[in-house]
């Protein structure tokens, strides 16, 4: 099993060095090769039992080599299949610069800046007779000069369903060396097109909230951010508090980031293992002491469930809740799994 796993990882890493993804015909050929390898290994083992026995070392080396090769083939084409699946929903080159009328929901925490607001849009339907396809998740900007016709319905919020006329383009990033790879970041976020909202008389909100687990989480994050900013108006550290509570770092000024990076505390602003463990540990400790001391009351709760188990359940639940409020980033997700394992 270790040899198969090692080969799988090596095959997936090998794909990252390729300039072009393998085609579907190559995947079919790989499947035939894999089937031939498995059949050959099965036939070899039967033939070896019936005729003669190889030495222990020779047989182990053959099994290890076959397992490595099988794992490498599986890992290479599994990673290729995932890459094709992620890259498949893309905007056609001919559709760049065209206007589409879309119906969809706001599925993330909107980012407000001086010129307007930026948000992710989950496309549900394309209206009109427009030919072409639109990726299911896109990034949109709604600039202040183009929003006069919807001022009466307020601002965009997570979970709302809107009808918008947008102009899209395929993801593009700057080619400057050592700069931020915007195109790779969009791919990581599952955003296969970017654009902006065009002025149109039928731009309107259709539903104030569309229930789903993701929308509930994002709406809760938006409420918490609004309460914090309202409680700390014009405070320079309000953006830091928001970042530590809901994981939204976009309100922190660049000058503050320069100070954080030069003093070596920039990693403390990003919610990761340190924050999740500290918060979960504090709640677990409080639950442990409260549950244990209930023995001296009439309830005697420790007789029903040990205080250690209660502390573990409370800590894991708080860790999961904090991770969800922080946007479920990769560092926070990893530490959540580690916390649940403990």
C-alpha positions as CSV (number, residue, x, y, z in Angstrom):
1,X,0.0,0.0,0.0
2,X,2.9,2.4,0.7
3,X,4.3,1.8,-2.7
4,X,1.0,2.5,-4.4
5,X,0.6,5.7,-2.3
6,X,4.2,6.8,-3.1
7,X,3.6,6.2,-6.8
8,X,0.3,8.0,-6.7
9,X,2.0,11.1,-5.2
10,X,4.9,10.9,-7.7
11,X,2.4,10.6,-10.6
12,X,0.4,13.7,-9.5
13,X,3.7,15.6,-9.1
14,X,4.8,14.5,-12.5
15,X,1.7,16.1,-14.0
16,X,2.7,19.5,-12.6
17,X,5.8,19.4,-14.8
18,X,3.9,19.0,-18.0
19,X,3.3,21.9,-20.3
20,X,0.0,20.5,-21.7
21,X,-2.6,18.3,-20.1
22,X,-3.0,14.8,-21.6
23,X,-6.0,14.4,-23.9
24,X,-9.0,12.0,-23.4
25,X,-7.4,9.5,-25.7
26,X,-4.3,9.5,-23.6
27,X,-6.4,8.8,-20.5
28,X,-8.1,5.9,-22.3
29,X,-4.7,4.5,-23.3
30,X,-3.5,4.9,-19.7
31,X,-6.6,3.0,-18.5
32,X,-5.7,0.1,-20.8
33,X,-2.1,0.1,-19.7
34,X,-3.2,0.1,-16.0
35,X,-5.6,-2.8,-16.7
36,X,-2.8,-4.7,-18.5
37,X,-0.5,-4.1,-15.5
38,X,-3.0,-5.4,-13.0
39,X,-3.8,-8.4,-15.2
40,X,-0.1,-9.1,-15.7
41,X,0.5,-9.0,-12.0
42,X,-2.4,-11.3,-11.3
43,X,-1.3,-13.8,-14.0
44,X,2.3,-13.7,-12.7
45,X,1.2,-14.5,-9.2
46,X,-0.9,-17.4,-10.3
47,X,1.9,-18.7,-12.6
48,X,4.5,-18.3,-9.8
49,X,2.4,-20.4,-7.4
50,X,1.9,-23.2,-9.9
51,X,5.5,-23.5,-11.3
52,X,8.2,-22.3,-8.9
53,X,8.8,-19.9,-6.2
54,X,11.1,-16.9,-6.6
55,X,13.3,-15.7,-3.8
56,X,11.8,-13.5,-1.2
57,X,13.8,-10.5,-2.3
58,X,13.1,-10.9,-6.0
59,X,9.4,-11.3,-5.4
60,X,9.2,-8.3,-3.1
61,X,11.1,-6.1,-5.6
62,X,8.8,-7.1,-8.4
63,X,5.7,-6.4,-6.3
64,X,7.1,-3.0,-5.2
65,X,8.0,-2.0,-8.8
66,X,4.5,-3.0,-10.1
67,X,2.8,-1.1,-7.2
68,X,4.9,2.0,-7.8
69,X,4.1,2.0,-11.5
70,X,0.4,1.3,-11.0
71,X,0.2,4.1,-8.4
72,X,2.1,6.6,-10.7
73,X,-0.3,5.9,-13.6
74,X,-3.3,6.3,-11.3
75,X,-2.0,9.5,-9.7
76,X,-1.0,11.1,-13.0
77,X,-4.3,10.6,-14.8
78,X,-6.3,11.3,-11.6
79,X,-4.7,14.7,-11.3
80,X,-5.2,15.2,-15.1
81,X,-8.9,14.4,-14.7
82,X,-9.3,16.9,-11.9
83,X,-7.5,19.5,-13.9
84,X,-9.7,19.0,-16.9
85,X,-12.8,19.2,-14.6
86,X,-11.7,22.5,-13.1
87,X,-10.7,24.1,-16.4
88,X,-13.8,22.9,-18.3
89,X,-16.2,25.7,-17.2
90,X,-14.6,28.6,-19.0
91,X,-15.8,31.6,-21.0
92,X,-15.3,31.3,-24.7
93,X,-12.9,33.7,-26.3
94,X,-15.6,35.1,-28.6
95,X,-17.8,35.9,-25.6
96,X,-15.3,38.3,-24.0
97,X,-16.7,41.8,-24.1
98,X,-20.3,40.7,-24.6
99,X,-23.2,41.6,-22.3
100,X,-25.0,38.8,-20.5
101,X,-28.1,39.0,-18.4
102,X,-27.7,36.6,-15.5
103,X,-29.7,35.4,-12.5
104,X,-27.7,34.2,-9.6
105,X,-26.8,34.6,-5.9
106,X,-24.1,36.5,-4.0
107,X,-22.1,33.6,-2.5
108,X,-19.3,35.3,-0.6
109,X,-18.5,38.2,1.7
110,X,-18.6,41.4,-0.6
111,X,-15.5,43.6,-0.6
112,X,-16.3,47.3,-0.5
113,X,-13.7,49.8,-1.8
114,X,-13.8,53.5,-2.8
115,X,-15.0,52.9,-6.3
116,X,-17.7,50.3,-5.6
117,X,-18.1,46.7,-4.4
118,X,-16.7,43.4,-5.6
119,X,-18.3,40.0,-5.0
120,X,-18.5,36.4,-6.3
121,X,-21.6,35.5,-8.2
122,X,-23.0,32.0,-8.5
123,X,-24.8,31.9,-11.9
124,X,-28.1,30.1,-11.9
125,X,-29.6,31.1,-15.3
126,X,-28.8,33.1,-18.5
127,X,-31.7,35.2,-19.7
128,X,-32.4,36.1,-23.3
129,X,-31.4,34.6,-26.5
130,X,-27.7,35.0,-25.9
131,X,-25.6,32.1,-27.3
132,X,-22.7,30.9,-25.3
133,X,-21.9,29.6,-21.9
134,X,-21.0,31.4,-18.6
135,X,-19.0,29.7,-15.9
136,X,-21.0,28.8,-12.8
137,X,-18.9,31.0,-10.6
138,X,-17.6,34.5,-11.6
139,X,-16.1,37.5,-9.9
140,X,-17.9,40.8,-10.5
141,X,-17.3,44.4,-9.7
142,X,-20.1,46.9,-9.4
143,X,-18.7,50.4,-9.7
144,X,-20.3,53.4,-7.9
145,X,-21.0,55.3,-11.1
146,X,-23.0,52.4,-12.5
147,X,-25.2,51.8,-9.5
148,X,-27.6,54.8,-9.5
149,X,-30.5,52.8,-10.8
150,X,-30.5,50.4,-7.8
151,X,-29.9,52.8,-4.9
152,X,-33.4,52.2,-3.6
153,X,-32.8,48.5,-3.0
154,X,-29.7,48.9,-0.9
155,X,-26.3,47.2,-1.1
156,X,-25.5,43.6,-2.1
157,X,-25.4,41.1,0.7
158,X,-24.5,37.4,0.8
159,X,-27.3,35.0,0.0
160,X,-29.3,37.5,-2.1
161,X,-30.6,36.6,-5.6
162,X,-30.0,39.2,-8.2
163,X,-30.7,39.8,-11.9
164,X,-27.7,41.6,-13.4
165,X,-26.4,42.6,-16.8
166,X,-22.7,41.9,-16.8
167,X,-19.8,42.1,-19.2
168,X,-17.2,39.4,-18.8
169,X,-13.7,38.4,-19.7
170,X,-11.6,35.4,-19.1
171,X,-9.2,35.4,-16.2
172,X,-6.1,37.5,-16.8
173,X,-3.2,38.2,-14.5
174,X,-0.1,40.4,-14.7
175,X,3.1,38.8,-16.0
176,X,5.4,40.8,-13.8
177,X,8.1,38.6,-12.1
178,X,7.7,38.0,-8.4
179,X,4.2,39.5,-8.4
180,X,0.9,38.2,-7.2
181,X,-0.4,35.5,-9.6
182,X,-4.0,36.7,-9.9
183,X,-4.9,34.2,-12.5
184,X,-3.8,31.3,-10.3
185,X,-5.6,32.7,-7.3
186,X,-8.8,32.9,-9.4
187,X,-8.4,29.3,-10.4
188,X,-7.9,28.3,-6.8
189,X,-11.1,30.1,-5.8
190,X,-13.0,28.4,-8.7
191,X,-13.7,31.7,-10.5
192,X,-13.4,31.1,-14.2
193,X,-14.4,34.6,-15.4
194,X,-14.3,38.2,-14.2
195,X,-16.3,41.2,-15.2
196,X,-18.4,44.1,-14.0
197,X,-22.1,45.0,-13.8
198,X,-23.4,47.1,-16.7
199,X,-26.1,49.8,-16.2
200,X,-29.5,48.3,-17.2
201,X,-33.1,49.1,-16.1
202,X,-33.8,45.5,-15.0
203,X,-30.8,45.2,-12.6
204,X,-32.7,44.3,-9.5
205,X,-32.8,42.1,-6.4
206,X,-35.1,39.1,-6.8
207,X,-34.9,37.5,-3.4
208,X,-33.5,38.9,-0.1
209,X,-32.1,35.6,0.9
210,X,-31.7,32.1,-0.6
211,X,-31.3,29.5,2.0
212,X,-28.3,27.2,1.8
213,X,-25.6,26.2,4.2
214,X,-23.0,28.4,2.5
215,X,-25.3,31.4,2.3
216,X,-26.1,31.1,6.0
217,X,-22.4,31.1,6.9
218,X,-21.6,34.0,4.6
219,X,-24.6,36.0,5.8
220,X,-23.5,35.4,9.4
221,X,-20.0,36.6,8.6
222,X,-21.4,39.7,7.0
223,X,-23.5,40.5,10.1
224,X,-20.5,40.1,12.4
225,X,-18.4,42.3,10.2
226,X,-21.0,45.0,10.1
227,X,-21.5,44.9,13.9
228,X,-17.7,45.2,14.5
229,X,-17.3,48.1,12.0
230,X,-20.4,49.8,13.5
231,X,-19.0,49.4,17.1
232,X,-15.5,50.7,16.0
233,X,-16.2,53.6,13.6
234,X,-13.1,55.2,12.2
235,X,-10.8,53.1,14.4
236,X,-7.5,52.1,12.7
237,X,-7.6,48.7,14.3
238,X,-11.1,47.8,13.2
239,X,-9.8,46.0,10.1
240,X,-7.6,43.9,12.3
241,X,-10.5,42.9,14.6
242,X,-12.5,41.9,11.5
243,X,-9.6,39.8,10.2
244,X,-9.3,38.0,13.5
245,X,-13.0,37.3,13.9
246,X,-14.2,36.5,10.4
247,X,-11.0,36.1,8.4
248,X,-11.6,39.1,6.1
249,X,-8.3,40.8,5.8
250,X,-9.2,43.2,3.0
251,X,-10.0,46.1,5.4
252,X,-6.5,46.3,6.7
253,X,-4.5,49.2,5.2
254,X,-1.3,48.4,3.2
255,X,0.7,50.6,5.7
256,X,-0.4,48.3,8.5
257,X,0.6,45.2,6.5
258,X,4.0,46.8,6.0
259,X,4.4,47.2,9.7
260,X,3.2,43.6,10.4
261,X,5.6,42.1,7.9
262,X,8.6,44.1,9.0
263,X,8.0,43.2,12.7
264,X,7.4,39.5,11.8
265,X,3.8,39.3,13.1
266,X,2.0,39.2,9.7
267,X,1.2,35.5,10.2
268,X,-0.7,36.3,13.3
269,X,-3.3,38.1,11.3
270,X,-4.2,35.1,9.2
271,X,-6.5,32.7,11.1
272,X,-4.7,29.4,11.3
273,X,-3.7,26.8,13.9
274,X,-2.7,29.3,16.6
275,X,-6.0,31.0,16.7
276,X,-8.2,27.9,16.3
277,X,-6.3,26.0,19.0
278,X,-6.3,28.9,21.4
279,X,-10.1,29.6,21.1
280,X,-11.0,25.9,21.1
281,X,-8.7,25.3,24.1
282,X,-10.3,28.1,26.1
283,X,-13.8,26.9,25.5
284,X,-12.8,23.3,26.3
285,X,-11.2,24.4,29.5
286,X,-14.2,26.4,30.6
287,X,-16.6,23.5,29.7
288,X,-14.4,21.0,31.6
289,X,-14.4,23.1,34.8
290,X,-18.1,23.9,34.7
291,X,-19.0,20.3,34.0
292,X,-16.7,18.9,36.6
293,X,-17.9,21.3,39.4
294,X,-21.5,20.4,38.6
295,X,-20.9,17.3,40.7
296,X,-21.3,19.5,43.8
297,X,-24.8,20.5,42.6
298,X,-27.9,18.4,42.4
299,X,-27.3,17.7,38.7
300,X,-24.1,15.6,39.1
301,X,-23.5,15.8,35.4
302,X,-20.1,14.0,35.4
303,X,-22.0,10.8,36.3
304,X,-23.8,11.0,33.0
305,X,-20.8,12.0,30.8
306,X,-17.2,12.4,31.8
307,X,-15.9,16.0,31.9
308,X,-13.0,15.1,29.5
309,X,-15.4,14.0,26.8
310,X,-17.5,17.1,27.2
311,X,-14.4,19.3,26.9
312,X,-13.4,17.5,23.7
313,X,-16.8,17.9,22.2
314,X,-17.0,21.6,23.1
315,X,-13.5,22.2,21.8
316,X,-14.1,20.5,18.5
317,X,-17.5,22.2,18.0
318,X,-16.0,25.7,18.7
319,X,-13.1,24.9,16.4
320,X,-15.5,24.0,13.6
321,X,-17.6,27.1,14.2
322,X,-14.6,29.4,14.2
323,X,-13.2,27.8,11.0
324,X,-16.6,28.3,9.3
325,X,-16.7,32.0,10.3
326,X,-13.2,32.4,9.1
327,X,-14.1,31.3,5.6
328,X,-12.7,27.7,5.9
329,X,-9.2,28.5,4.5
330,X,-6.7,25.8,4.0
331,X,-4.6,26.5,7.2
332,X,-7.8,26.7,9.3
333,X,-9.2,23.6,7.7
334,X,-6.1,21.6,8.4
335,X,-6.0,22.6,12.1
336,X,-9.7,21.8,12.4
337,X,-9.1,18.2,11.2
338,X,-6.2,17.9,13.7
339,X,-8.4,19.2,16.5
340,X,-11.1,16.7,15.7
341,X,-8.5,13.9,15.7
342,X,-7.5,14.9,19.2
